[in-house]
Amino acid sequence: MAAKSSISDIDAQIEKLRERRRSMIAKSAERFARAATKSGLAEMEITDEEVDRILEEIAVRFQKGEKKGVAHASASPHRQPNGGTGTPAEISHDG
């Protein structure tokens, strides 16, 4: 029979999990900040609501890929602010 955990043992485990959660959130935030900076997104004047909408679209795109058993979603052309399409190298991030 397994030994009972004491309340202090459980509290210690909870605290370790909380710290692990904080660490995972910080690493995730750093990852997305690097991607936003690298892509030029961090330099653009975009509202938080628009950023949220864009990220939701990206999430849906990749979730659909996972459901189909595809390792990643197929590449689609990036939309330029003027409505055109092109590769990331063709899109100006200068405003």
Buried (B, 14 or more C-beta within 10 A) or exposed (E): EEEEEEEEEEEEEEEEEEEEEEEEEEEEEEEEEEEBEEBBBBEBEBEEEEBEEEEEEEEEEEEEBEEEEEEEBEEEEBEEEEEEEEEEEEBEEEE
